[in-house]
């Protein structure tokens, strides 16, 4: 369990490393961390140096905080995130969101790699998340509530900010990028879903499924941040196609969509 004091300690350490005061936070998912390399005048802080930060164990996640300028905006980017399936507690998974809020972030843009439940989607598509269904079996707000961080019962009726979603669609249209919009289902992992589980998710309204994002979104809303989340569709979910699903397939598809995804994110930053 992380306390308000832990957040302050991490905040103070980060602000000692840079004069930048970012207002936009980025969480860069699988295969998408390369965008952090485009941040100008960057200050790079390994997670291991930040008090109370966990360590990312996923091979494609660099595990560092990058602060600097991107498209003229001062940003802080997580180059690699934490996942519940790595054995981290929900509090550890979402601790960086708390710290982003503490250093001045107001808007949080989250990316992820996921599988398509909606059979009209295809690998390489980008999907603006309109809503989510939490099937991870956890909620990072369980436990005592510190009113300094947010209210006991936060509203989640517009967890993905309508204005930011509209902005993403406008930028995609300007860039002539076909973009989907849909409901993201969060799954604890690390095993991929079974075909029966995917059929269940489709019945309850899911369009895509992944193993991240929702804990961070819950905490971001609790903290009063505006949230935009965009998924890269990397594969068709279990049972839609006859072949098995592999992590290599997911990482390769995310890498193939990197340029399109980066262009969209940079276009959004120009106008946010």
C-alpha positions in Angstrom: 0.0 0.0 0.0 1.5 3.3 -1.1 0.8 6.4 1.1 0.5 10.1 0.4 4.0 10.4 1.8 5.4 7.9 -0.7 3.9 9.9 -3.5 5.5 13.0 -2.2 8.9 11.4 -1.9 8.7 10.2 -5.5 7.5 13.6 -6.6 10.3 15.4 -4.9 13.0 13.1 -6.3 11.7 13.6 -9.9 11.4 17.4 -9.6 15.0 17.5 -8.3 16.1 15.9 -11.6 14.6 18.5 -14.0 13.3 22.1 -14.2 10.5 20.9 -16.5 7.0 20.8 -15.0 5.0 18.5 -17.3 1.2 18.9 -17.7 0.7 15.9 -20.1 1.5 12.3 -19.1 2.1 9.4 -21.5 2.0 5.7 -20.7 3.5 3.9 -23.7 2.5 0.3 -24.1 4.0 -2.7 -25.8 6.0 -1.9 -28.9 5.3 1.8 -28.6 8.1 3.0 -26.3 10.1 4.3 -29.2 8.1 7.5 -29.2 9.9 8.4 -25.9 13.1 8.6 -28.0 11.6 11.6 -29.9 11.3 13.7 -26.7 13.6 16.7 -26.9 15.9 17.9 -24.2 15.0 14.7 -22.4 15.7 13.9 -18.8 15.7 10.1 -18.4 15.1 8.6 -15.0 15.3 4.8 -14.5 12.4 3.5 -12.5 14.9 1.9 -10.1 16.1 5.4 -9.0 12.6 6.7 -8.2 11.5 6.0 -4.6 8.8 3.4 -4.3 8.6 2.7 -8.1 8.3 -0.9 -9.2 10.4 -2.5 -11.9 9.0 -3.5 -15.3 9.9 -7.1 -16.2 8.4 -7.2 -19.7 11.1 -7.5 -22.3 9.7 -4.8 -24.7 9.4 -2.2 -21.9 12.4 0.0 -21.2 11.5 0.8 -17.6 12.3 4.5 -17.4 10.6 7.9 -17.1 11.4 10.4 -19.8 10.6 14.1 -19.3 11.0 16.8 -21.9 9.4 18.4 -24.9 7.3 16.7 -27.6 5.5 18.7 -30.2 6.1 21.8 -28.2 4.4 20.4 -25.0 6.2 19.5 -21.8 5.5 15.8 -21.2 6.4 13.0 -18.9 6.4 9.6 -20.5 6.4 6.1 -19.0 8.6 4.1 -21.4 7.2 0.8 -20.2 4.4 0.2 -17.7 3.7 -2.2 -14.9 1.2 -5.0 -15.2 -0.8 -6.9 -12.5 0.3 -10.2 -14.1 3.9 -9.4 -13.3 3.1 -9.8 -9.7 2.8 -6.1 -8.9 0.0 -5.0 -6.6 -2.7 -2.8 -8.0 -1.2 0.1 -5.9 2.2 -0.4 -7.5 0.7 -0.7 -11.0 -1.0 2.7 -10.6 1.6 4.5 -8.4 3.1 6.3 -11.4 -0.3 7.9 -12.2 -0.4 9.2 -8.6 3.1 10.6 -9.0 2.3 12.2 -12.4 -0.6 14.0 -10.8 1.6 15.2 -8.0 4.2 16.7 -10.4 1.5 18.7 -12.3 0.1 16.4 -15.0 -3.5 17.3 -16.0 -4.1 15.1 -19.1 -3.1 11.5 -19.3 -2.7 9.7 -22.6 -2.5 5.9 -22.4 -1.6 3.4 -25.1 -1.7 -0.3 -25.2 -1.5 -3.3 -27.5 -4.6 -5.6 -27.5 -6.6 -8.2 -29.3 -9.7 -7.7 -31.3 -13.0 -9.1 -30.1 -15.0 -7.2 -32.7 -14.6 -9.1 -35.9 -14.9 -6.0 -38.0 -11.5 -4.9 -36.6 -8.2 -6.1 -38.0 -4.6 -6.1 -36.9 -3.0 -2.7 -37.4 -6.1 -0.8 -36.5 -6.1 1.9 -33.9 -9.0 2.1 -31.5 -10.0 5.0 -29.3 -11.3 3.5 -26.1 -14.8 4.8 -25.3 -15.4 2.8 -22.2 -14.2 -0.3 -20.4 -15.3 -3.5 -18.7 -13.1 -4.6 -15.8 -12.6 -8.4 -15.8 -9.3 -8.3 -13.9 -10.9 -9.1 -10.6 -9.2 -6.2 -8.9 -9.8 -2.5 -8.3 -6.8 -0.3 -7.2 -9.0 1.8 -5.0 -9.9 -1.0 -2.6 -8.7 -0.2 0.9 -8.6 2.9 3.0 -9.3 6.1 1.0 -7.1 9.2 1.4 -9.3 12.2 0.7 -6.2 14.1 -0.4 -6.0 11.8 -3.4 -9.6 11.6 -4.4 -13.1 10.9 -3.2 -14.2 7.5 -1.8 -16.6 6.8 -4.6 -15.4 8.4 -7.9 -17.7 8.7 -10.9 -16.7 6.6 -13.9 -19.5 7.5 -16.2 -17.1 9.5 -18.5 -13.8 7.8 -17.6 -12.5 8.4 -21.1 -12.8 12.2 -21.6 -15.3 13.0 -24.4 -13.4 16.1 -25.5 -10.1 14.2 -25.8 -11.8 11.4 -27.7 -13.3 13.9 -30.1 -9.9 15.5 -30.6 -8.3 12.1 -31.4 -11.0 11.4 -34.0 -10.4 14.9 -35.5 -6.7 14.4 -35.7 -7.1 10.9 -37.2 -9.4 12.4 -39.9 -6.9 15.1 -40.7 -4.2 12.6 -41.0 -6.4 10.2 -43.1 -6.0 7.5 -40.5 -8.9 5.1 -40.2 -9.6 4.8 -36.5 -12.0 2.6 -34.6 -13.8 3.4 -31.3 -14.9 0.8 -28.8 -15.1 -0.8 -25.4 -11.9 -2.3 -23.9 -12.1 -5.4 -21.7 -9.3 -5.7 -19.2 -8.0 -9.2 -18.4 -5.5 -10.1 -15.7 -3.3 -12.4 -17.9 -0.6 -13.5 -18.4 -2.4 -16.4 -20.2 -4.3 -15.2 -23.3 -8.1 -15.7 -23.1 -9.8 -18.8 -24.2 -12.3 -18.8 -27.1 -15.2 -19.3 -24.6 -14.0 -16.3 -22.6 -13.8 -14.2 -25.8 -17.4 -15.2 -26.7 -18.5 -14.0 -23.2 -16.7 -10.7 -23.6 -18.4 -10.1 -27.0 -21.8 -10.9 -25.5 -21.3 -8.3 -22.7 -20.2 -5.6 -25.2 -16.4 -5.8 -25.5 -14.6 -4.8 -28.7 -11.0 -5.4 -27.7 -9.2 -7.1 -24.8 -5.9 -6.5 -23.1 -4.0 -6.9 -19.9 -3.4 -3.3 -18.8 -4.8 0.3 -18.8 -8.0 -0.1 -16.7 -6.2 0.1 -13.3 -4.4 3.3 -14.4 -7.7 4.8 -15.8 -9.5 4.2 -12.5 -6.8 5.9 -10.5 -6.5 8.7 -13.0 -10.2 9.4 -12.7 -9.9 9.2 -8.9 -7.1 11.8 -9.1 -9.1 14.1 -11.4 -7.1 13.7 -14.5 -8.5 13.9 -18.0 -7.9 10.5 -19.8 -7.5 9.5 -23.4 -6.6 5.9 -24.2 -5.8 4.4 -27.6 -5.3 0.8 -28.4 -3.3 -0.8 -31.2 -5.1 -3.9 -32.4 -2.4 -6.5 -32.7 -4.2 -9.7 -33.3 -7.6 -11.3 -33.5 -8.6 -12.7 -30.1 -8.8 -16.4 -29.4 -11.2 -18.5 -31.5 -11.7 -16.0 -34.3 -8.9 -17.4 -36.4 -7.7 -21.0 -36.3 -4.1 -20.3 -35.3 -2.7 -19.9 -31.8 -1.8 -16.5 -30.4 1.8 -15.6 -29.4 3.4 -12.7 -27.7 5.8 -12.3 -30.6 2.8 -11.8 -32.9 1.5 -9.0 -30.6 4.9 -7.2 -30.3 5.5 -7.5 -34.1 2.1 -6.0 -34.9 2.6 -3.2 -32.4 6.0 -2.4 -34.0 4.5 -2.4 -37.5 1.9 0.1 -36.4 4.4 2.3 -34.6 4.8 5.0 -37.2 1.0 5.5 -37.6 0.5 5.4 -33.9 3.3 7.9 -33.3 1.9 10.3 -35.9 -1.5 10.2 -34.3 -0.2 10.9 -30.8 2.0 13.7 -32.0 -0.9 15.3 -33.8 -3.0 15.1 -30.7 -0.3 16.7 -28.6 -0.1 19.6 -31.1 -3.7 20.4 -30.4 -4.4 19.3 -26.8 
